[in-house]
Amino acid sequence: MSWGFSGEEEELAREIGALLRKGRLCLAVAESCTGGLLGNLITNVPGSSDYFRGGVIAYANAVKEQLLAVKPEALADCGAVSEEAALEMAEGVRRLLGTDLALAVTGIAGPGGGTWQKPVGLTYIALATEAYSLCLRFQWGGGRWENKVASARAALKMLKEYLVGLE
């Protein structure tokens, strides 16, 4: 059973592992709407313990604040599904786990929880290093599982593009 994966995710995770190993870099993740899926994909690669430190599934705002140091003002003013929250999640998990870089994913997987301002499928993915950060906004159109897979795949693509740019 493919569980909705295209096979692209597995290949991306392998390529990312090779790039991280080559650059002697370590990675952490902070996940909300993907619920651990991103970390799962990364750790499906044998030997991923060489470069993957771990992750935080920060589903509740309290976890985002307490573990990842997301500012309460950012959550109150912009919401948990925002560029601000995603960037603070990525920076927070990078500091917490002492890694070179980190990814964070926050969004509305569905089927409920969306509004006209923040519809189901809205997702922010952030990448943070000590000197660089980037956040991208996505709008998926699938069901809950499809949105989670699309978010994890997009995070892997974002990381791969960054790592290829370092070469």
N, C-alpha and C positions, 0 to 999 in steps of 0.2 A: 504494500500500500504506500503510495507516495505522500499521503497526508497533505496534498496540495502544493508540494514542492516541485519545482521544475527541474531540479538537478543543478541549476545554476548556483543555488545557494551553497551546495557542497563544494563545487569548483571554486567559488569565490572564497570560501573559508580556507581551502587548501592554499590558494594563491596568497591570501593575506598572511597565513601562517609562515609561508616561505619568505615573504617580504619582511615580516616582523623579525624572524630569525636572522635574516641577512643583515638587517639594520641594528640587531641587538636591542630591540625595543620591546617594552612590555605594555600590555593593554588591560583596561578594566572597562566594564559597562555598567550603566545605570538604566534600568528598564521600568517603564510603567505599563503602557498598553500592550507591550509584547510579552509581558509576564514571564520572562526568562527564556524566551525563544531564541533571542540573539545569542545569549551565552551558550545555549544548547548547541546551536549551529557551530559556534566557534570551537567548542570542546568536543565535537564529533570528529575532529581531526586528531589522529594519533600524534602524541607528542606536544599537544597544545599547552601543556603545563610549562613548556619552555618559555612561553611568551604571554600567556593569559593568567593574570593574577586572580580574577574573580569579578563578581558583580553584585549589585544591589537591586533587588526588585522593590522599587519604591512606589507601590501602588497607592498608598494613602499619603495625603499631604503631610501628615505628621512625620512619616518616614522620610519624605523629601527634606523636610526641615531639620529633623533631629540627626539623621545619618549623613545627608548630603549637603547640609548647610545652605539649602535654598532659603532665601530670605522670605519671611512671612509676607512682607510688603509686595514682593514679586508675585506671590500666589494670590494675594488679595486684589492687587491692581490688574494683573494680566491673566491670572488663572494658571492652573497646572498644565493646561494645554496651550503653551505659548513659547515663543522664541526665548524669552527671558528665563522661563523655568527650565527649558531644555539645556540652555547654556550653563546655568547654575548647577544642574544635575551632573553634566559632564565634568565641569570643573571640580565639583564636590567629590565625585567618585575617584577622579584622578588623584586628588590630594589625599583622600581617605586611604586608598590602597597603594599610594606611592608609585604610580605608573608614569610612563612617558607620555601616553595618550589615553584618551577615554572617549567612548561613545555614549550618548544618552538618547533615549526614545520616549516620547510622551505623545499621547493622542487619544482619540475617541474611536475605539474599535467597533462599537455598535453592539447590537442593533439599536439600543437606546442611548440616551445621554447627550445627543446632539441638540444644537439650537440653530437658529438661522445664522447667527454669528459664527458659531463653531459647529459645523455639521458633522455627522458621523463620517468617519474616514479621515478627518483632519489630523495630521501628524506632523510633529516637529522632530527632526533628528539633528543632534549636535555632536560635533567633534571638538575636543579640546586637547591642547598640548600646553606646555608651560608658556610658550610664546605666541600661540596661535589658537584661534577658535573660529568656528563656522557653524551656522545653523541653517538648515534647509527646511522649507515648508512643503508638505505633500498633501494631496487630497485624493484618497482612494475611493473606489466606488463599489467595493465588494461587501460581502458579509463579514462577520466578526473574524473568522479564521483567515479569510482571504486578506483582510486588512492587516492582520498581525503578520502574516507571511510577507506581504508587500513591504511592510515597514522594516522587518528584519533584513530582507533582501536589499532594500535601499540603503540601510545603514552599512551593510557589507560593501556595497558598491562605493559609497562615499569614502569609506576607509581605504579601500583598494586604490581609488583615484588619488587620495592624499599620499599614500605610501609610494605609488609609482612616481609621483612628482618629486619625491625625495631622492630618487636614484640619479 
